[in-house]
């Protein structure tokens, strides 16, 4: 509860019924735009995967996956997915998706270790997407090219919300690209999250590049798993990283607001390098990692885009519980209700 933000004089712009309609408009429009811009076809995704295959997303490496035994498989354990970062790459291989094309899916996850606040829930829903690339595409310019396409879809969706519900568009015409080393130089005395607040307040929407590796101060901007995004390859000016977060300025919460984590995925060389940095070299024995090292998986770029978060932003909601149904502490439900924030349950 200490992290709960209660905006002064907050009142929802839409009723509950209007909100439900708007959520559908946003989800339907955005996924069609994303599919068109990035040339993605929809595929069906799993809710859970087998434990011990290396397929599940390890996030920062500390979160516990929700698991259960499978009676008909001698109690072999399955895990509810955290995300589908690695699974999607396997699908690209199985479907033989050519470079320049890709897949997307509705990802539903349970993250039981989340600290619940305005933007974090036990339930995670996002569009997970992945696109096959060539070796020549593994560079910073290509990453920016894809990010600009996503920004275009965001702008079009925002206008669709304005047309249907009258909520004034605020997204800037251009997205600003910054590296984590750059913002460390700009604000050396601030924490990573405080730096994000400052750049988003200034630019409105930012693509923040290079998340996972240690910066000049010896600390990473944030943690990333070693086996999907490439956060160690050198780019320009001595900077490293081919991954990024897309951050918006949230005027309701008055803070930076992450709506996507994405990046060019590791090739065999980058994965070995990052496994060594993280002391996770034993993962090389897992099925996913062996497939990648053996050249059985295509090079790719991909990411996730939060569905409830995107709806929350476009509809100017103060809490993610206003755009999705989940479980919340009673104290949070009661406190939010007193401040005109009505959480779906």
C-alpha positions in Angstrom: 0.0 0.0 0.0 2.9 2.3 0.5 3.4 2.5 -3.3 -0.2 3.3 -4.1 -0.6 6.6 -5.9 -3.9 8.4 -5.3 -4.1 11.3 -7.8 -5.8 14.4 -6.4 -9.3 15.1 -7.6 -9.3 12.0 -9.8 -12.5 11.1 -11.5 -12.9 8.4 -14.2 -13.5 9.9 -17.7 -15.7 6.9 -18.6 -18.4 4.9 -16.8 -17.8 1.2 -16.2 -19.9 0.3 -19.2 -18.1 2.8 -21.4 -14.8 1.5 -20.1 -15.6 -2.0 -21.2 -16.5 -0.8 -24.7 -13.4 1.3 -24.9 -11.2 -1.7 -23.8 -12.5 -3.7 -26.7 -12.0 -0.8 -29.2 -8.4 -0.4 -28.1 -7.5 -4.1 -28.2 -9.2 -4.8 -31.5 -7.7 -1.7 -33.2 -4.2 -2.0 -31.8 -3.6 -5.6 -32.6 -4.8 -5.2 -36.2 -2.5 -2.2 -36.5 0.5 -4.0 -35.0 -0.1 -7.0 -37.2 -0.2 -4.9 -40.3 2.8 -2.6 -39.5 5.1 -5.5 -38.5 3.6 -8.2 -40.8 2.6 -10.5 -38.0 0.1 -13.4 -38.1 -1.8 -14.5 -35.0 -0.9 -17.8 -33.3 -2.3 -19.6 -30.3 -0.2 -19.5 -27.2 0.1 -21.8 -24.2 -0.9 -20.8 -20.7 1.7 -23.1 -19.2 4.8 -25.0 -20.3 6.8 -27.9 -18.9 9.3 -27.1 -16.1 13.0 -27.7 -16.9 12.9 -27.0 -20.7 14.2 -23.5 -20.5 11.2 -22.2 -22.4 9.6 -20.1 -19.6 10.7 -16.5 -19.2 12.9 -16.1 -16.1 12.4 -12.4 -16.0 15.0 -11.0 -13.6 15.8 -14.5 -12.3 14.2 -14.1 -8.8 10.4 -14.5 -9.5 8.8 -17.8 -8.7 6.6 -19.4 -11.4 3.2 -20.8 -10.4 3.4 -24.5 -11.0 1.4 -27.7 -10.7 2.0 -31.5 -11.1 0.4 -33.2 -14.1 -1.3 -36.4 -13.0 -1.2 -38.1 -16.4 2.5 -37.5 -16.8 3.8 -39.1 -13.6 3.5 -35.7 -11.8 5.9 -34.0 -14.1 5.5 -30.3 -13.2 4.2 -27.5 -15.4 4.7 -23.8 -15.0 2.3 -21.0 -15.8 4.2 -18.7 -18.2 5.8 -15.4 -17.1 5.9 -14.4 -20.7 6.6 -16.1 -24.0 9.9 -14.5 -24.9 11.6 -17.8 -25.7 8.6 -19.8 -26.8 7.9 -17.4 -29.7 11.3 -18.0 -31.1 10.7 -21.8 -31.2 7.4 -21.1 -33.0 9.1 -19.0 -35.6 11.3 -22.1 -36.3 8.5 -24.6 -36.3 6.3 -22.4 -38.7 9.4 -21.6 -40.8 8.5 -17.9 -40.8 10.6 -16.0 -43.3 12.7 -12.9 -42.5 10.5 -9.8 -42.5 7.5 -11.6 -41.1 6.5 -12.8 -37.7 3.8 -13.8 -35.2 1.8 -12.3 -32.4 -0.4 -13.8 -29.7 -2.4 -12.9 -26.6 -0.2 -13.8 -23.6 -1.9 -14.4 -20.2 0.4 -14.9 -17.2 0.3 -15.1 -13.4 3.2 -13.4 -11.5 2.5 -14.2 -7.9 5.6 -12.3 -6.6 4.5 -8.9 -8.0 4.2 -6.1 -5.5 0.7 -4.8 -6.2 0.3 -1.1 -6.9 -1.2 1.2 -9.6 0.5 -0.6 -12.5 1.4 -4.1 -11.2 -1.0 -6.9 -11.0 -0.9 -10.7 -10.3 -2.5 -11.1 -13.8 -0.4 -10.0 -16.8 -2.0 -9.7 -20.2 0.1 -8.5 -23.2 0.5 -8.9 -26.9 3.6 -11.0 -27.3 5.2 -10.7 -30.8 8.2 -12.0 -32.6 9.6 -11.4 -36.1 12.3 -13.3 -38.0 15.3 -11.2 -39.0 18.6 -11.6 -40.9 22.1 -11.2 -39.5 22.3 -7.8 -41.2 19.2 -6.7 -39.2 21.0 -7.1 -35.8 21.9 -3.4 -35.4 20.6 -0.3 -33.7 19.1 1.3 -36.8 16.8 -1.7 -37.3 15.7 -1.7 -33.7 14.8 2.0 -34.1 13.0 1.2 -37.3 10.7 -1.3 -35.6 10.1 1.0 -32.6 9.0 3.8 -34.9 6.4 1.4 -36.4 5.1 0.6 -33.0 4.9 4.3 -32.2 2.9 4.8 -35.3 0.3 2.2 -34.2 0.1 3.9 -30.8 -0.6 7.2 -32.4 -3.3 5.7 -34.6 -4.9 3.9 -31.7 -4.9 7.1 -29.6 -6.8 8.9 -32.4 -9.3 6.0 -32.6 -10.0 6.5 -28.8 -10.5 10.2 -29.4 -12.9 9.6 -32.3 -15.0 7.1 -30.2 -14.8 8.5 -26.7 -13.5 12.1 -27.0 -10.3 11.7 -24.9 -7.8 14.2 -26.2 -4.6 12.8 -27.8 -1.3 13.7 -26.0 1.3 11.4 -27.6 4.2 13.3 -29.3 4.6 13.1 -33.0 8.1 11.7 -32.6 9.6 9.1 -30.2 12.9 10.1 -28.6 15.7 7.5 -28.4 18.1 7.6 -25.5 20.6 5.1 -24.1 20.7 4.2 -20.4 24.3 5.5 -20.3 23.2 8.8 -21.6 20.5 9.4 -19.0 23.0 8.3 -16.3 25.3 11.1 -17.5 22.3 13.5 -17.5 21.1 12.6 -14.0 24.0 11.0 -12.1 22.5 11.6 -8.7 19.1 10.0 -9.5 17.9 6.4 -9.3 17.1 4.6 -12.5 13.4 5.1 -12.0 13.9 8.8 -11.2 15.9 9.2 -14.4 13.0 7.6 -16.3 10.6 10.1 -14.8 12.7 13.0 -15.9 13.1 11.9 -19.5 9.5 11.0 -19.9 8.4 14.3 -18.3 10.6 16.1 -20.9 9.9 14.1 -24.0 6.5 12.4 -23.5 7.5 9.1 -25.1 11.0 7.6 -25.0 12.7 4.5 -26.3 15.3 3.7 -23.6 18.0 1.5 -25.0 20.5 -0.8 -23.3 18.8 -2.5 -20.3 20.5 -5.3 -18.4 24.2 -4.7 -18.5 26.3 -2.7 -16.0 26.6 1.0 -16.7 29.5 3.4 -16.0 28.5 3.5 -12.3 28.9 -0.3 -12.1 25.1 -0.9 -11.8 22.6 -2.0 -14.4 19.7 0.3 -15.1 17.4 -2.7 -14.6 17.7 -6.5 -14.6 17.1 -8.6 -17.7 17.4 -12.4 -18.2 20.5 -13.5 -20.1 18.9 -15.7 -22.7 16.5 -13.6 -24.8 17.3 -9.9 -25.3 20.8 -8.9 -26.4 22.0 -6.4 -23.9 25.8 -6.8 -24.4 26.5 -6.3 -28.1 28.4 -3.0 -28.7 26.6 -0.4 -30.8 27.8 3.2 -31.1 29.9 5.5 -28.9 31.0 2.5 -26.8 27.4 1.8 -25.7 26.0 -1.7 -25.5 22.6 -3.3 -26.0 20.1 -4.0 -28.7 17.1 -4.0 -26.4 14.9 -1.3 -25.1 11.8 -0.3 -23.1 9.1 2.0 -24.5 8.2 4.5 -21.8 5.4 7.1 -21.8 4.7 10.0 -19.5 1.6 9.2 -17.6 -0.2 12.5 -16.8 -2.6 10.9 -14.3 0.1 9.2 -12.1 2.7 11.9 -13.0 5.4 9.3 -13.6 7.1 7.3 -16.3 5.0 4.4 -17.6 6.4 1.4 -19.3 4.2 -0.2 -21.9 6.7 -2.4 -23.7 9.9 -4.3 -23.2 11.5 -5.5 -26.4 14.6 -6.0 -28.3 16.8 -7.9 -30.8 17.2 -11.4 -29.4 20.5 -13.0 -28.6 22.5 -15.0 -31.1 24.6 -17.9 -29.9 27.6 -15.6 -29.2 25.6 -13.1 -27.2 23.8 -15.7 -25.2 27.0 -17.5 -24.1 28.5 -14.1 -23.1 25.4 -13.1 -21.1 25.0 -16.6 -19.4 28.6 -16.2 -18.3 28.0 -12.7 -16.9 25.0 -13.9 -15.0 26.7 -17.1 -13.7 24.0 -19.1 -15.5 26.2 -21.2 -17.8 24.4 -24.4 -16.6 21.4 -23.4 -18.7 23.3 -24.4 -21.9 22.1 -27.9 -21.2 18.4 -26.9 -21.4 16.4 -27.7 -24.6 15.9 -24.1 -25.7 19.5 -23.2 -25.2 20.8 -26.2 -27.0 18.6 -25.5 -29.9 19.8 -21.9 -30.1 23.5 -22.9 -29.8 23.0 -25.6 -32.5 21.6 -23.0 -35.0 18.1 -24.5 -34.9 16.4 -21.2 -34.0 16.1 -18.2 -36.3 17.5 -14.7 -35.5 14.6 -12.6 -34.3 13.4 -9.4 -32.7 10.4 -9.3 -30.4 8.7 -8.1 -27.3 5.6 -7.7 -25.2 3.1 -4.8 -25.1 0.9 -4.6 -22.1 -2.8 -4.7 -23.0 -4.3 -3.5 -19.7 -1.5 -0.9 -19.3 -2.2 0.4 -22.8 -5.9 0.7 -22.0 -5.1 2.3 -18.7 -3.0 5.0 -20.5 -5.4 5.8 -23.3 -8.4 6.0 -21.0 -6.5 8.0 -18.4 -7.1 5.5 -15.6 -5.3 5.8 -12.2 -5.0 2.0 -11.6 -4.5 -1.0 -13.8 -7.4 -2.6 -11.8 -9.7 -0.3 -13.7 -8.9 -2.1 -17.0 -8.6 -5.7 -15.9 -10.1 -8.1 -13.4 -7.7 -9.5 -10.8 -7.3 -10.0 -7.0 -6.4 -7.0 -4.8 -5.9 -6.6 -1.1 -9.1 -5.4 0.6 -7.3 -2.4 2.0 -6.3 -1.4 -1.5 -9.9 -1.9 -2.8 -11.4 0.2 0.0 -8.8 3.0 -0.3 -9.1 3.2 -4.0 -12.9 3.3 -3.8 -12.7 6.3 -1.4 -10.7 8.1 -4.2 -13.1 7.3 -7.1 -10.9 4.5 -8.3 -13.1 1.4 -8.8 -11.2 -1.9 -9.2 -12.5 -4.7 -11.3 -12.6 -8.0 -9.3 
